[in-house]
Amino acid sequence: MVTETKAKIIYRELLKEDLVVIRLVPETGMPEYQTGQFLTIGLPIPAEKKIVRRAYSIASHAENRDYFEFVIRWVRKPLPGRVTTELFYSSVGDEVYLGDPSGTALQISDTLHNDEKDNRRVICVGGGTGLAPFIAFAKHFHDTNDKREVIVLHGASYVDELSYKRFLTDLELESEKRGKEEWNFRYRAAISRPKEFFNRSWNGHVGRVESFFKVDKKTGLSPIDEMAGEEITPENSIIYICGYQGTIDGVIDSTASRGFVTEHEKKSDGSFGIKFESYG
C-alpha cells in the first residue's frame, strides 16, 4: 500500500522552457528525512483517470524544515513524461501527492568501515538534474559546519542548464573569504556541447562531467587531481555520483586503477570509495 500525503506547491521558478525549480510543503508538516534521499511525487493524469507517481531527488537538505525543493527536467522525447508534463503546467497553490522519503544510495557516509570518523574529501558528480542531491549535500555540509573538503562537479549540455551555478559559485567565494579551515568548498562545471552557438561564451571545462577524472597521459594527472592538489585515492577521497549510467560507468572506469570500488563491491575489509544512484 502506498503511503502518501497531500502537499502544496509554494514556489515555482522556470529556469528555462524544460527546467524548473519547485518547492512543496506537506499538509501534515515536514517529515524527518536524510540528506540525499528522494521522494515520489504523484499527480492525477486525466487521460488515464489515475494518479501516476515518479521519483525525484530532493535538492533541499534535512536541516531545512520549511519545504522540499526539487529541480526537474521536462522530458519530452521520445514521449513526454506524464508527471513532469503536469508539473510544468502547475501553478503555485496546486496540490500534489508525496510519498515517504526513501533511498539510501546517496546517504552521506560519516564513518569509515572501521567505525572511525570519515574525514575524506567529498567529491560530488552530478549529470544534468543529477546535481539535485548534491545541492542538498552542499547545504548540509555548510549548515552543519562540517570541515571536510567538498568538491561539486556538474555536467550539462548547455550553459543555461547549470541550474545552481550562482548558488554554488557563492559557496566557493565564501570558502575563499572564510578560509579553507572553516569552509572548504569548490565548484566546477562542464559543458558537453561547446561548439554550439548558444554556448559560445563558455570558457570553462569542456566535455562530459566524467571527463574531470580522465588522466592526461603527459602529466599523469586528471583535472580533479589538479583541483585537489594531489592524486585522489580511496584513502583521501570518497566519490558520490548521480546521473545517467554512462556518467557513473565513466567515473568508475577512470578511477578503478587507483583502487576505487563501489559500495556494492566493497573490498574484503568493508571499505569503498564510490556511492552512486542512476536515473536512467
C-alpha positions as CSV (number, residue, x, y, z in Angstrom):
1,M,0.0,0.0,0.0
2,V,1.4,3.4,-1.0
3,T,1.8,5.8,2.0
4,E,1.5,9.4,0.9
5,T,0.2,12.8,1.9
6,K,-1.0,15.9,0.1
7,A,1.4,18.8,-0.4
8,K,1.1,22.3,-1.8
9,I,3.3,24.0,-4.4
10,I,4.6,27.2,-2.7
11,Y,7.3,28.3,-5.1
12,R,7.9,27.7,-8.8
13,E,10.8,29.1,-10.8
14,L,11.1,28.3,-14.5
15,L,14.8,28.4,-15.3
16,K,14.2,27.6,-19.0
17,E,11.5,26.0,-21.0
18,D,12.3,22.5,-19.8
19,L,13.9,23.1,-16.4
20,V,12.1,24.2,-13.2
21,V,12.7,24.5,-9.5
22,I,9.7,23.6,-7.3
23,R,9.1,23.8,-3.6
24,L,6.5,21.7,-1.8
25,V,5.1,21.8,1.7
26,P,3.3,18.7,3.0
27,E,-0.1,19.5,4.7
28,T,0.9,17.3,7.7
29,G,4.2,19.1,8.2
30,M,7.8,18.2,7.2
31,P,8.7,14.6,8.0
32,E,12.1,13.5,9.2
33,Y,14.4,12.5,6.3
34,Q,18.1,12.2,5.4
35,T,20.1,14.4,3.0
36,G,20.5,12.5,-0.3
37,Q,17.1,10.8,-0.2
38,F,14.3,11.1,-2.8
39,L,10.5,11.4,-2.8
40,T,7.8,10.2,-5.2
41,I,5.5,13.0,-6.5
42,G,2.1,11.8,-7.6
43,L,-0.4,13.7,-9.8
44,P,-3.8,12.7,-11.3
45,I,-3.4,12.1,-15.1
46,P,-6.8,13.0,-16.6
47,A,-6.3,10.8,-19.7
48,E,-5.5,7.8,-17.6
49,K,-8.0,8.5,-14.8
50,K,-5.5,7.6,-12.1
51,I,-2.6,9.0,-10.0
52,V,0.8,8.5,-11.6
53,R,3.9,8.7,-9.5
54,R,7.6,9.4,-10.2
55,A,10.6,9.6,-8.0
56,Y,12.6,12.9,-7.7
57,S,15.9,13.6,-5.9
58,I,15.5,16.2,-3.1
59,A,17.6,19.3,-3.6
60,S,16.8,20.6,-0.1
61,H,18.7,19.3,3.0
62,A,17.4,17.6,6.1
63,E,18.2,20.7,8.3
64,N,15.6,22.7,6.3
65,R,12.3,22.2,8.0
66,D,10.4,24.7,5.8
67,Y,9.9,22.9,2.4
68,F,11.1,20.2,0.0
69,E,12.9,21.6,-3.1
70,F,13.3,19.8,-6.4
71,V,14.9,20.7,-9.7
72,I,13.0,19.0,-12.5
73,R,13.7,18.4,-16.2
74,W,10.8,18.1,-18.6
75,V,11.5,15.0,-20.6
76,R,9.6,15.3,-23.9
77,K,11.4,12.7,-26.1
78,P,10.7,10.1,-27.2
79,L,7.4,10.7,-25.3
80,P,6.6,13.5,-22.8
81,G,6.9,12.4,-19.2
82,R,3.5,12.1,-17.7
83,V,4.2,13.5,-14.2
84,T,6.8,16.1,-15.4
85,T,4.4,17.4,-18.0
86,E,1.7,18.0,-15.4
87,L,4.3,19.7,-13.1
88,F,5.3,22.0,-15.8
89,Y,1.7,23.2,-16.3
90,S,1.2,23.5,-12.5
91,S,1.0,26.7,-10.5
92,V,1.7,27.9,-7.0
93,G,-1.1,26.7,-4.8
94,D,-1.7,23.5,-6.7
95,E,-1.7,20.2,-4.8
96,V,0.3,17.0,-5.4
97,Y,0.8,13.7,-3.6
98,L,4.1,13.0,-1.8
99,G,5.4,9.6,-0.8
100,D,7.6,9.0,2.2
101,P,11.3,10.0,1.9
102,S,13.2,6.9,0.5
103,G,16.6,5.7,-0.7
104,T,20.0,5.1,0.9
105,A,22.2,5.0,-2.2
106,L,23.4,8.6,-1.7
107,Q,23.2,8.7,2.1
108,I,26.3,10.6,3.3
109,S,28.9,8.4,4.9
110,D,30.1,9.9,8.2
111,T,32.1,6.9,9.4
112,L,34.6,4.5,7.7
113,H,34.3,0.7,7.6
114,N,36.2,0.6,10.9
115,D,33.8,3.0,12.6
116,E,36.3,5.8,12.6
117,K,35.2,9.3,11.5
118,D,35.2,9.7,7.7
119,N,37.3,12.8,7.0
120,R,37.9,12.1,3.4
121,R,37.4,14.7,0.7
122,V,33.8,14.6,-0.7
123,I,33.6,14.7,-4.5
124,C,30.0,15.0,-5.9
125,V,29.4,14.3,-9.6
126,G,26.1,15.4,-11.0
127,G,25.0,14.9,-14.6
128,G,22.1,17.2,-15.5
129,T,19.4,17.2,-12.8
130,G,21.6,14.6,-11.1
131,L,23.0,17.7,-9.4
132,A,19.9,17.9,-7.1
133,P,21.1,15.7,-4.2
134,F,24.5,17.5,-4.2
135,I,22.8,20.8,-3.7
136,A,21.4,19.1,-0.6
137,F,24.9,17.9,0.3
138,A,26.4,21.4,-0.1
139,K,23.7,22.9,2.1
140,H,24.1,20.2,4.7
141,F,27.9,20.4,5.0
142,H,27.6,24.2,5.1
143,D,24.9,24.4,7.7
144,T,26.3,21.7,10.0
145,N,29.7,23.4,9.9
146,D,31.4,20.3,8.5
147,K,35.1,20.8,7.9
148,R,35.5,18.2,5.2
149,E,36.7,19.4,1.8
150,V,33.7,19.3,-0.7
151,I,34.0,19.5,-4.5
152,V,30.9,19.6,-6.6
153,L,31.2,18.8,-10.3
154,H,28.2,19.4,-12.6
155,G,27.8,18.5,-16.3
156,A,25.3,19.9,-18.7
157,S,24.8,20.2,-22.5
158,Y,24.1,24.0,-22.4
159,V,25.1,26.8,-20.1
160,D,21.5,27.7,-19.1
161,E,21.2,24.2,-17.7
162,L,23.7,24.9,-14.9
163,S,20.8,25.4,-12.6
164,Y,22.5,26.3,-9.4
165,K,25.6,28.0,-10.8
166,R,25.2,31.2,-8.8
167,F,24.5,29.4,-5.5
168,L,27.5,27.1,-5.9
169,T,29.8,29.9,-7.0
170,D,28.8,31.9,-4.0
171,L,29.6,28.9,-1.7
172,E,33.1,28.8,-3.3
173,L,33.6,32.5,-2.8
174,E,32.6,32.2,0.8
175,S,35.2,29.4,1.2
176,E,37.9,31.8,-0.2
177,K,36.8,34.6,2.1
178,R,36.5,32.5,5.3
179,G,39.4,30.2,4.6
180,K,39.5,26.5,3.9
181,E,40.0,25.7,7.6
182,E,36.4,27.0,8.2
183,W,34.6,26.1,4.9
184,N,36.4,24.1,2.2
185,F,34.3,24.1,-0.9
186,R,34.9,24.2,-4.7
187,Y,32.6,24.0,-7.7
188,R,33.3,23.3,-11.4
189,A,31.0,22.8,-14.3
190,A,31.5,21.1,-17.7
191,I,29.7,21.8,-21.0
192,S,29.5,18.8,-23.4
193,R,28.5,20.8,-26.5
194,P,30.9,23.8,-26.5
195,K,30.7,24.3,-30.3
196,E,27.0,25.1,-30.4
197,F,26.2,28.7,-30.8
198,F,24.3,29.0,-27.5
199,N,27.5,28.0,-25.6
200,R,29.8,30.4,-27.4
201,S,30.5,32.4,-24.2
202,W,31.6,29.3,-22.3
203,N,35.3,29.3,-21.3
204,G,35.3,26.5,-18.6
205,H,35.8,22.8,-18.7
206,V,34.7,21.1,-22.0
207,G,33.3,17.6,-22.2
208,R,31.0,15.3,-20.2
209,V,31.3,15.7,-16.4
210,E,33.1,12.3,-16.1
211,S,36.0,13.7,-18.1
212,F,37.2,15.5,-14.9
213,F,38.5,12.1,-14.0
214,K,40.3,11.3,-17.2
215,V,44.1,11.2,-16.7
216,D,46.3,13.2,-19.1
217,K,49.0,10.9,-20.5
218,K,51.7,13.6,-20.4
219,T,51.2,14.7,-16.8
220,G,49.7,11.5,-15.3
221,L,47.1,13.7,-13.6
222,S,43.4,14.3,-14.1
223,P,41.6,17.7,-13.8
224,I,40.2,16.5,-10.4
225,D,43.7,15.7,-9.2
226,E,44.8,19.2,-10.2
227,M,41.8,20.7,-8.3
228,A,42.6,18.7,-5.2
229,G,46.3,19.4,-5.4
230,E,47.1,15.7,-5.1
231,E,46.2,12.4,-6.7
232,I,42.8,11.3,-5.5
233,T,42.7,7.9,-3.9
234,P,40.1,5.9,-1.9
235,E,42.1,6.9,1.2
236,N,41.8,10.6,0.8
237,S,38.5,10.9,-1.2
238,I,35.0,9.5,-1.5
239,I,33.0,10.0,-4.7
240,Y,29.3,10.3,-5.0
241,I,27.6,10.2,-8.4
242,C,24.1,10.8,-9.6
243,G,23.1,10.8,-13.3
244,Y,22.8,8.6,-16.3
245,Q,24.5,5.2,-16.2
246,G,27.1,6.4,-18.8
247,T,28.3,9.1,-16.3
248,I,28.5,6.6,-13.5
249,D,30.4,4.0,-15.6
250,G,32.8,6.7,-16.9
251,V,33.8,7.7,-13.4
252,I,34.1,4.1,-12.2
253,D,36.2,3.1,-15.2
254,S,38.5,6.1,-14.8
255,T,39.2,5.5,-11.1
256,A,39.3,1.7,-11.0
257,S,43.1,1.6,-11.5
258,R,43.5,3.7,-8.3
259,G,41.7,1.2,-6.2
260,F,38.2,2.8,-6.1
261,V,35.4,0.3,-5.7
262,T,31.7,1.0,-5.2
263,E,29.7,0.4,-2.1
264,H,28.1,-2.6,-3.9
265,E,31.5,-4.2,-4.4
266,K,33.3,-3.5,-1.1
267,K,36.8,-4.6,-0.5
268,S,37.4,-7.5,1.9
269,D,37.8,-5.1,4.8
270,G,34.4,-3.5,4.0
271,S,35.9,-0.3,2.6
272,F,34.7,1.5,-0.6
273,G,35.2,4.8,-2.3
274,I,32.2,5.3,-4.6
275,K,28.5,5.6,-4.0
276,F,26.1,6.2,-6.8
277,E,22.5,6.5,-8.0
278,S,21.4,6.1,-11.6
279,Y,18.3,7.7,-13.1
280,G,18.4,6.1,-16.5
